[in-house]
Amino acid sequence: MHSVLERSDLMLESDPELVYSMLDSIILPESYPEGEFAHWCLLYGRAMDISIGNYLYGCRYLYYSYLHK
């Protein structure tokens, strides 16, 4: 899990969807040491925030583009 967390830290801003997938692939993250689990939770939440924000921005863009056709 430690190597996944390190890679996730480096890639979070550039590819949050991949980070989300990598973190989601970890089975039972709560079974790891408390510090690693806390780090996993922070990265997982941030990856979701970035991904959903990007998704919502894209949806708004498409919606407004469609309205102005």
N, CA, C and O atoms as a GROMACS GRO file, in nm:
protein
  276
    1MET      N    1   0.084  -0.119   0.000
    1MET     CA    2   0.000   0.000   0.000
    1MET      C    3   0.088   0.125   0.000
    1MET      O    4   0.052   0.227  -0.059
    2HIS      N    5   0.202   0.117   0.065
    2HIS     CA    6   0.289   0.234   0.076
    2HIS      C    7   0.330   0.286  -0.062
    2HIS      O    8   0.328   0.407  -0.084
    3SER      N    9   0.366   0.199  -0.153
    3SER     CA   10   0.408   0.243  -0.287
    3SER      C   11   0.291   0.305  -0.365
    3SER      O   12   0.311   0.399  -0.441
    4VAL      N   13   0.171   0.252  -0.346
    4VAL     CA   14   0.052   0.310  -0.412
    4VAL      C   15   0.026   0.450  -0.359
    4VAL      O   16  -0.009   0.540  -0.436
    5LEU      N   17   0.043   0.470  -0.230
    5LEU     CA   18   0.022   0.602  -0.171
    5LEU      C   19   0.124   0.702  -0.224
    5LEU      O   20   0.090   0.816  -0.255
    6GLU      N   21   0.249   0.659  -0.235
    6GLU     CA   22   0.354   0.748  -0.287
    6GLU      C   23   0.325   0.787  -0.432
    6GLU      O   24   0.335   0.905  -0.467
    7ARG      N   25   0.290   0.690  -0.515
    7ARG     CA   26   0.259   0.720  -0.656
    7ARG      C   27   0.136   0.809  -0.665
    7ARG      O   28   0.131   0.900  -0.748
    8SER      N   29   0.036   0.783  -0.581
    8SER     CA   30  -0.087   0.862  -0.582
    8SER      C   31  -0.059   1.007  -0.549
    8SER      O   32  -0.117   1.097  -0.610
    9ASP      N   33   0.028   1.030  -0.452
    9ASP     CA   34   0.066   1.168  -0.417
    9ASP      C   35   0.123   1.242  -0.537
    9ASP      O   36   0.091   1.358  -0.560
   10LEU      N   37   0.208   1.174  -0.612
   10LEU     CA   38   0.274   1.237  -0.726
   10LEU      C   39   0.179   1.263  -0.843
   10LEU      O   40   0.198   1.360  -0.917
   11MET      N   41   0.078   1.178  -0.860
   11MET     CA   42  -0.010   1.185  -0.977
   11MET      C   43  -0.145   1.249  -0.950
   11MET      O   44  -0.224   1.265  -1.043
   12LEU      N   45  -0.172   1.286  -0.827
   12LEU     CA   46  -0.307   1.331  -0.790
   12LEU      C   47  -0.358   1.446  -0.875
   12LEU      O   48  -0.471   1.440  -0.925
   13GLU      N   49  -0.280   1.548  -0.893
   13GLU     CA   50  -0.328   1.665  -0.968
   13GLU      C   51  -0.333   1.640  -1.119
   13GLU      O   52  -0.418   1.696  -1.189
   14SER      N   53  -0.243   1.556  -1.169
   14SER     CA   54  -0.238   1.535  -1.314
   14SER      C   55  -0.336   1.428  -1.363
   14SER      O   56  -0.384   1.437  -1.476
   15ASP      N   57  -0.365   1.329  -1.281
   15ASP     CA   58  -0.454   1.221  -1.325
   15ASP      C   59  -0.537   1.167  -1.208
   15ASP      O   60  -0.515   1.054  -1.164
   16PRO      N   61  -0.632   1.246  -1.157
   16PRO     CA   62  -0.708   1.204  -1.039
   16PRO      C   63  -0.792   1.079  -1.061
   16PRO      O   64  -0.816   1.003  -0.967
   17GLU      N   65  -0.837   1.055  -1.185
   17GLU     CA   66  -0.917   0.935  -1.211
   17GLU      C   67  -0.834   0.808  -1.194
   17GLU      O   68  -0.881   0.708  -1.140
   18LEU      N   69  -0.708   0.814  -1.240
   18LEU     CA   70  -0.619   0.700  -1.223
   18LEU      C   71  -0.587   0.678  -1.076
   18LEU      O   72  -0.584   0.564  -1.028
   19VAL      N   73  -0.563   0.786  -1.004
   19VAL     CA   74  -0.535   0.777  -0.860
   19VAL      C   75  -0.655   0.715  -0.789
   19VAL      O   76  -0.639   0.627  -0.705
   20TYR      N   77  -0.774   0.760  -0.823
   20TYR     CA   78  -0.896   0.703  -0.764
   20TYR      C   79  -0.902   0.552  -0.790
   20TYR      O   80  -0.933   0.475  -0.699
   21SER      N   81  -0.872   0.510  -0.912
   21SER     CA   82  -0.874   0.368  -0.945
   21SER      C   83  -0.769   0.290  -0.868
   21SER      O   84  -0.795   0.180  -0.819
   22MET      N   85  -0.650   0.348  -0.858
   22MET     CA   86  -0.543   0.281  -0.784
   22MET      C   87  -0.580   0.263  -0.638
   22MET      O   88  -0.561   0.156  -0.581
   23LEU      N   89  -0.633   0.369  -0.578
   23LEU     CA   90  -0.670   0.362  -0.437
   23LEU      C   91  -0.789   0.270  -0.415
   23LEU      O   92  -0.797   0.201  -0.314
   24ASP      N   93  -0.880   0.270  -0.510
   24ASP     CA   94  -0.999   0.186  -0.500
   24ASP      C   95  -0.964   0.037  -0.512
   24ASP      O   96  -1.038  -0.049  -0.465
   25SER      N   97  -0.852   0.007  -0.575
   25SER     CA   98  -0.812  -0.132  -0.593
   25SER      C   99  -0.753  -0.194  -0.466
   25SER      O  100  -0.736  -0.316  -0.459
   26ILE      N  101  -0.721  -0.112  -0.367
   26ILE     CA  102  -0.665  -0.164  -0.242
   26ILE      C  103  -0.776  -0.230  -0.162
   26ILE      O  104  -0.878  -0.168  -0.130
   27ILE      N  105  -0.756  -0.356  -0.131
   27ILE     CA  106  -0.856  -0.433  -0.058
   27ILE      C  107  -0.839  -0.408   0.092
   27ILE      O  108  -0.728  -0.419   0.145
   28LEU      N  109  -0.947  -0.377   0.158
   28LEU     CA  110  -0.951  -0.351   0.302
   28LEU      C  111  -0.844  -0.251   0.348
   28LEU      O  112  -0.757  -0.286   0.428
   29PRO      N  113  -0.850  -0.128   0.298
   29PRO     CA  114  -0.749  -0.029   0.339
   29PRO      C  115  -0.750  -0.003   0.489
   29PRO      O  116  -0.649   0.037   0.546
   30GLU      N  117  -0.864  -0.026   0.553
   30GLU     CA  118  -0.873  -0.004   0.698
   30GLU      C  119  -0.792  -0.106   0.778
   30GLU      O  120  -0.771  -0.087   0.898
   31SER      N  121  -0.747  -0.212   0.714
   31SER     CA  122  -0.668  -0.313   0.784
   31SER      C  123  -0.519  -0.277   0.791
   31SER      O  124  -0.442  -0.344   0.859
   32TYR      N  125  -0.479  -0.172   0.722
   32TYR     CA  126  -0.339  -0.128   0.723
   32TYR      C  127  -0.316  -0.040   0.846
   32TYR      O  128  -0.411   0.000   0.912
   33PRO      N  129  -0.190  -0.010   0.877
   33PRO     CA  130  -0.162   0.077   0.992
   33PRO      C  131  -0.239   0.209   0.983
   33PRO      O  132  -0.270   0.258   0.874
   34GLU      N  133  -0.269   0.263   1.098
   34GLU     CA  134  -0.355   0.382   1.108
   34GLU      C  135  -0.306   0.499   1.023
   34GLU      O  136  -0.386   0.566   0.957
   35GLY      N  137  -0.176   0.523   1.023
   35GLY     CA  138  -0.121   0.634   0.945
   35GLY      C  139  -0.141   0.615   0.796
   35GLY      O  140  -0.176   0.709   0.725
   36GLU      N  141  -0.120   0.493   0.747
   36GLU     CA  142  -0.140   0.465   0.605
   36GLU      C  143  -0.288   0.472   0.568
   36GLU      O  144  -0.323   0.522   0.462
   37PHE      N  145  -0.373   0.424   0.656
   37PHE     CA  146  -0.517   0.432   0.629
   37PHE      C  147  -0.562   0.578   0.625
   37PHE      O  148  -0.643   0.615   0.540
   38ALA      N  149  -0.511   0.661   0.715
   38ALA     CA  150  -0.547   0.803   0.716
   38ALA      C  151  -0.500   0.870   0.587
   38ALA      O  152  -0.572   0.951   0.528
   39HIS      N  153  -0.379   0.838   0.543
   39HIS     CA  154  -0.325   0.892   0.419
   39HIS      C  155  -0.411   0.847   0.302
   39HIS      O  156  -0.443   0.927   0.214
   40TRP      N  157  -0.450   0.720   0.300
   40TRP     CA  158  -0.538   0.666   0.196
   40TRP      C  159  -0.669   0.743   0.192
   40TRP      O  160  -0.716   0.781   0.085
   41CYS      N  161  -0.728   0.767   0.309
   41CYS     CA  162  -0.856   0.840   0.316
   41CYS      C  163  -0.843   0.981   0.258
   41CYS      O  164  -0.930   1.025   0.183
   42LEU      N  165  -0.736   1.050   0.293
   42LEU     CA  166  -0.717   1.186   0.242
   42LEU      C  167  -0.700   1.186   0.091
   42LEU      O  168  -0.763   1.267   0.022
   43LEU      N  169  -0.617   1.097   0.040
   43LEU     CA  170  -0.596   1.091  -0.104
   43LEU      C  171  -0.723   1.050  -0.178
   43LEU      O  172  -0.755   1.105  -0.284
   44TYR      N  173  -0.795   0.953  -0.124
   44TYR     CA  174  -0.917   0.904  -0.186
   44TYR      C  175  -1.021   1.015  -0.194
   44TYR      O  176  -1.084   1.035  -0.298
   45GLY      N  177  -1.038   1.087  -0.085
   45GLY     CA  178  -1.134   1.198  -0.083
   45GLY      C  179  -1.095   1.309  -0.179
   45GLY      O  180  -1.180   1.364  -0.248
   46ARG      N  181  -0.966   1.341  -0.184
   46ARG     CA  182  -0.920   1.447  -0.274
   46ARG      C  183  -0.935   1.406  -0.420
   46ARG      O  184  -0.974   1.487  -0.504
   47ALA      N  185  -0.903   1.281  -0.450
   47ALA     CA  186  -0.918   1.232  -0.588
   47ALA      C  187  -1.064   1.239  -0.630
   47ALA      O  188  -1.094   1.275  -0.744
   48MET      N  189  -1.155   1.204  -0.539
   48MET     CA  190  -1.298   1.213  -0.570
   48MET      C  191  -1.339   1.358  -0.592
   48MET      O  192  -1.412   1.389  -0.686
   49ASP      N  193  -1.292   1.448  -0.505
   49ASP     CA  194  -1.325   1.590  -0.519
   49ASP      C  195  -1.281   1.645  -0.654
   49ASP      O  196  -1.357   1.714  -0.722
   50ILE      N  197  -1.158   1.615  -0.693
   50ILE     CA  198  -1.106   1.665  -0.820
   50ILE      C  199  -1.182   1.604  -0.936
   50ILE      O  200  -1.222   1.674  -1.030
   51SER      N  201  -1.204   1.473  -0.931
   51SER     CA  202  -1.273   1.404  -1.040
   51SER      C  203  -1.416   1.453  -1.057
   51SER      O  204  -1.460   1.479  -1.169
   52ILE      N  205  -1.487   1.466  -0.947
   52ILE     CA  206  -1.626   1.511  -0.954
   52ILE      C  207  -1.631   1.656  -1.001
   52ILE      O  208  -1.718   1.693  -1.080
   53GLY      N  209  -1.538   1.739  -0.953
   53GLY     CA  210  -1.532   1.878  -0.997
   53GLY      C  211  -1.509   1.887  -1.146
   53GLY      O  212  -1.575   1.965  -1.215
   54ASN      N  213  -1.415   1.807  -1.198
   54ASN     CA  214  -1.388   1.806  -1.341
   54ASN      C  215  -1.510   1.755  -1.418
   54ASN      O  216  -1.544   1.808  -1.523
   55TYR      N  217  -1.574   1.654  -1.365
   55TYR     CA  218  -1.692   1.597  -1.430
   55TYR      C  219  -1.805   1.700  -1.434
   55TYR      O  220  -1.870   1.718  -1.537
   56LEU      N  221  -1.828   1.767  -1.321
   56LEU     CA  222  -1.936   1.866  -1.317
   56LEU      C  223  -1.906   1.984  -1.408
   56LEU      O  224  -1.996   2.036  -1.474
   57TYR      N  225  -1.779   2.025  -1.414
   57TYR     CA  226  -1.741   2.134  -1.503
   57TYR      C  227  -1.769   2.094  -1.648
   57TYR      O  228  -1.822   2.173  -1.726
   58GLY      N  229  -1.733   1.971  -1.683
   58GLY     CA  230  -1.757   1.922  -1.819
   58GLY      C  231  -1.906   1.915  -1.850
   58GLY      O  232  -1.947   1.949  -1.961
   59CYS      N  233  -1.986   1.872  -1.754
   59CYS     CA  234  -2.130   1.866  -1.775
   59CYS      C  235  -2.189   2.005  -1.795
   59CYS      O  236  -2.273   2.026  -1.882
   60ARG      N  237  -2.144   2.100  -1.712
   60ARG     CA  238  -2.193   2.238  -1.727
   60ARG      C  239  -2.155   2.295  -1.863
   60ARG      O  240  -2.237   2.361  -1.927
   61TYR      N  241  -2.033   2.269  -1.906
   61TYR     CA  242  -1.986   2.318  -2.036
   61TYR      C  243  -2.073   2.262  -2.148
   61TYR      O  244  -2.115   2.336  -2.237
   62LEU      N  245  -2.098   2.132  -2.145
   62LEU     CA  246  -2.180   2.070  -2.249
   62LEU      C  247  -2.323   2.123  -2.246
   62LEU      O  248  -2.383   2.148  -2.350
   63TYR      N  249  -2.376   2.140  -2.126
   63TYR     CA  250  -2.513   2.191  -2.110
   63TYR      C  251  -2.525   2.331  -2.171
   63TYR      O  252  -2.617   2.358  -2.248
   64TYR      N  253  -2.433   2.421  -2.136
   64TYR     CA  254  -2.439   2.557  -2.189
   64TYR      C  255  -2.410   2.562  -2.338
   64TYR      O  256  -2.467   2.644  -2.410
   65SER      N  257  -2.322   2.474  -2.386
   65SER     CA  258  -2.296   2.466  -2.529
   65SER      C  259  -2.421   2.423  -2.604
   65SER      O  260  -2.452   2.477  -2.710
   66TYR      N  261  -2.493   2.327  -2.549
   66TYR     CA  262  -2.615   2.278  -2.610
   66TYR      C  263  -2.721   2.387  -2.611
   66TYR      O  264  -2.793   2.403  -2.711
   67LEU      N  265  -2.733   2.464  -2.502
   67LEU     CA  266  -2.833   2.570  -2.495
   67LEU      C  267  -2.810   2.679  -2.598
   67LEU      O  268  -2.906   2.739  -2.647
   68HIS      N  269  -2.686   2.705  -2.632
   68HIS     CA  270  -2.653   2.816  -2.721
   68HIS      C  271  -2.635   2.774  -2.865
   68HIS      O  272  -2.573   2.847  -2.943
   69LYS      N  273  -2.685   2.660  -2.902
   69LYS     CA  274  -2.677   2.616  -3.042
   69LYS      C  275  -2.789   2.677  -3.122
   69LYS      O  276  -2.800   2.652  -3.242
   0.00000   0.00000   0.00000
